[in-house]
Every structure is written in C-alpha cells, then in structure tokens.
C-alpha cells in the first residue's frame, strides 16, 4: 500500500513537470530553437537534481545504505535529500555560469517559469484529485506569481523579476507556514530555516541588481 502511494505521488510529480515543460514551450517568448535548447538544458538539470537526491539520501542514511542499498535507492528520497539536491544543483549551476557554459539570467528565468507552471499543476492535482485542502494556499500563491510573471516579463529587468518573484514566493509560503501545520513543495516538507535562507538569498539578489543598475526603476 505504501509502495502504491509512493508510485502515485511520483507519477503526479512526473505529470506535473512534463505538463510544465509543455506549457513553457507553448508560452515562452523565446524562438523555437531557443525553446528547444532551453528545455534540453532544463531536462538535463532535472535529471541531475534526481541523481543529487539519491546521492543526498545515501549520504544522510549511509549506515542503512551499507546494510540494505535497495531500501535507500528504491525512491529518490525525503526532505533531507531534497535540500541536499537543491544545494548541489545550485553549486553546479553556479559553476557552469562562472565557466561561461550557461547564461545565468536566461536559465534562471526559464527555471523559475517552469517551477511556477509545474508547481501550479502539482498543487492543482493534489487539491482537485486528492482533496488536499492545504494545497489551496500554495495554489493561490502560484497563480498570483504566474500572473505577475506574465505581466512583468519584458517590463522588468530579468534579475529584478526573478528576485521579486522568488522573494514574494518565500513570503507567501512563510504566511502559509503560520496558518497551516506544514507546507510542501512537490510533496517535500519545507522547514522554516530553509525558507529563511531562501528568502535572504533572494533579497540579496534583488539588492544586487538594484545597485548594479544604480537606480530603483523597473528596467
């Protein structure tokens, strides 16, 4: 029964991400070739993220892994593995940007757009199909952010747009953390310290781009 529940959860996640990629392809302002290239890069990074989750799960449960490897490798992992994958993926993307292998802001905007689309689909399925009442708050926040992204994209500098959207997301999730017994992202429980670090990082991103431009306008 637990295995069936886990498989259903993974299936919903895969459907949400696949749907997000399809919507990104249909909605993006990039040219057809650029969209294909960006989707290829995002799929590659998503595969890396899953591998990092397995690596994180092994590191966090090494003693169990030695005794029963399949107990650890059967599924990607829990919240601890999710945090580890976020860290490793962030480091890898930063390395690629520093080496000039990726254009940081372009990839960042594509990932944020995909995240909002896929997360919205995931929470919608959880709310409409699985009757998860706590998905409603996240659903509302994601709908607002998607509307904001659609309206501000092209009107606001990319760095400011990303910093603003992610900061608002962190604030919204913090409010939900007070109102609800727990909050999740793609089914993974989010702890207050992770949300705080995420909020601080995005405030710093906003300040960096405002200081770089030397003014407080949109562009």
C-alpha positions in Angstrom: 0.0 0.0 0.0 2.8 2.4 0.9 4.6 1.5 -2.3 1.4 2.2 -4.3 1.0 5.6 -2.6 4.7 6.5 -3.3 4.3 5.5 -7.0 1.2 7.6 -7.4 3.0 10.5 -5.8 5.9 10.1 -8.2 3.5 9.8 -11.1 1.8 13.1 -10.2 5.2 14.8 -9.9 6.3 13.5 -13.3 3.0 14.5 -14.9 3.3 18.0 -13.4 6.8 18.5 -14.6 6.0 17.2 -18.1 3.0 19.5 -18.2 5.1 22.4 -17.0 7.6 21.8 -19.8 4.8 21.6 -22.4 3.3 24.9 -21.1 6.7 26.5 -21.1 7.2 25.5 -24.7 3.8 27.0 -25.7 4.0 30.2 -23.6 7.7 31.2 -23.8 8.6 34.2 -25.9 11.9 32.6 -27.0 12.3 31.4 -30.6 11.6 27.8 -31.4 15.2 26.8 -31.4 16.0 28.7 -28.2 13.0 27.0 -26.5 14.2 23.5 -27.6 17.7 24.3 -26.3 16.4 25.7 -23.0 14.1 22.7 -22.5 17.1 20.4 -23.2 19.1 22.2 -20.6 16.3 22.1 -18.0 15.7 18.4 -18.5 19.4 17.8 -18.1 19.4 19.7 -14.8 16.3 17.9 -13.6 18.0 14.6 -14.2 21.0 15.9 -12.2 18.6 17.0 -9.5 17.2 13.5 -9.1 20.7 12.0 -9.1 21.7 14.5 -6.4 18.6 13.5 -4.4 19.7 9.9 -4.5 23.3 10.9 -3.5 21.9 13.0 -0.7 19.8 10.2 0.5 22.8 7.9 0.5 24.9 10.4 2.4 22.2 11.0 5.0 21.4 7.3 5.5 24.8 5.8 4.9 24.6 3.2 7.6 21.3 1.9 6.3 22.7 2.0 2.7 25.5 -0.3 3.7 23.1 -2.9 5.1 20.3 -2.6 2.6 21.1 -0.5 -0.5 17.7 -1.0 -2.2 15.9 0.4 0.8 17.7 3.7 0.0 17.9 3.6 -3.8 14.3 2.4 -4.4 13.0 6.1 -4.4 14.7 9.5 -4.8 14.4 10.5 -1.1 12.9 12.6 1.6 13.1 16.3 2.5 16.7 16.0 3.7 17.7 14.6 0.3 15.6 17.4 -1.4 17.6 20.1 0.5 20.9 18.3 -0.5 19.8 18.3 -4.1 18.9 22.0 -4.1 22.4 22.7 -2.7 24.3 20.5 -5.1 22.3 21.8 -8.1 22.9 25.4 -7.1 26.6 24.8 -6.8 26.7 23.0 -10.2 24.7 25.8 -12.0 26.9 28.5 -10.3 30.0 26.6 -11.6 28.6 26.4 -15.1 27.7 30.1 -15.2 31.1 31.1 -13.9 32.7 29.0 -16.6 30.6 30.6 -19.2 28.8 27.4 -20.1 25.3 28.9 -19.2 23.8 32.3 -19.4 22.7 32.7 -15.7 19.7 35.1 -16.0 18.3 33.4 -19.1 18.4 29.9 -17.5 17.2 31.3 -14.2 14.2 32.9 -15.8 13.4 29.6 -17.7 13.7 27.6 -14.5 11.5 30.0 -12.4 8.9 29.9 -15.2 9.0 26.1 -15.3 8.9 25.8 -11.5 5.8 28.1 -11.3 4.0 26.1 -14.0 4.9 22.7 -12.7 4.2 23.5 -9.1 0.8 25.0 -10.0 -0.1 21.8 -11.9 1.1 19.7 -9.0 -0.9 21.6 -6.4 -4.0 21.7 -8.6 -3.9 17.9 -9.0 -3.4 17.5 -5.3 -6.3 19.8 -4.5 -8.7 18.7 -7.2 -8.0 14.9 -7.2 -6.5 14.1 -3.8 -8.6 16.6 -1.8 -5.5 18.1 -0.2 -7.0 21.2 1.4 -3.6 22.5 2.3 -2.7 22.8 -1.4 -5.2 25.6 -1.8 -2.9 28.2 -0.3 0.0 27.3 -2.4 -2.2 27.2 -5.5 -3.3 30.8 -4.9 0.2 32.0 -4.3 1.4 30.3 -7.5 -1.5 31.7 -9.5 -0.6 35.2 -8.4 3.1 34.7 -9.2 2.3 33.3 -12.7 0.1 36.3 -13.3 2.9 38.5 -12.1 5.5 36.7 -14.3 3.3 37.1 -17.4 2.7 40.8 -16.8 6.2 41.8 -15.7 8.2 39.7 -18.1 9.7 42.1 -20.6 8.7 45.1 -18.5 11.2 44.5 -15.7 14.9 43.6 -15.8 15.3 39.8 -15.6 17.4 39.8 -12.4 14.9 42.0 -10.6 12.0 40.0 -11.8 13.5 36.7 -10.6 14.4 38.2 -7.2 11.0 39.8 -6.8 9.0 36.6 -7.7 11.1 34.3 -5.5 11.0 36.7 -2.6 7.2 37.0 -2.8 7.0 33.2 -3.0 9.1 32.9 0.1 7.0 35.5 1.9 3.8 33.8 0.8 5.0 30.4 2.0 6.0 31.9 5.3 2.5 33.1 5.8 1.2 29.6 5.0 3.6 28.2 7.5 2.0 30.2 10.2 -1.6 29.4 9.1 -1.0 25.6 8.3 0.6 22.8 10.2 3.0 22.2 7.4 3.9 23.4 3.8 5.3 21.4 1.0 7.0 21.8 -2.4 6.2 18.9 -4.8 5.3 16.9 -1.8 8.5 17.6 0.2 8.2 19.1 3.6 9.8 22.6 3.9 11.4 23.6 7.1 11.5 27.3 8.4 15.3 27.5 8.2 15.3 26.6 4.5 12.6 29.2 3.7 14.6 31.8 5.7 17.8 31.1 3.8 15.9 31.2 0.5 14.3 34.5 1.4 17.6 36.1 2.4 19.3 34.8 -0.8 16.6 36.4 -3.0 16.6 39.7 -1.1 20.3 39.9 -1.7 19.7 39.1 -5.4 17.3 42.0 -5.6 19.7 44.4 -3.9 22.5 43.3 -6.1 20.6 44.1 -9.3 19.2 47.4 -8.0 22.7 48.5 -7.0 24.1 47.3 -10.3 21.6 49.4 -12.2 22.2 52.4 -9.9 18.5 53.2 -9.7 15.2 51.8 -8.5 13.3 51.7 -11.7 11.9 48.6 -13.3 14.4 48.3 -16.2 
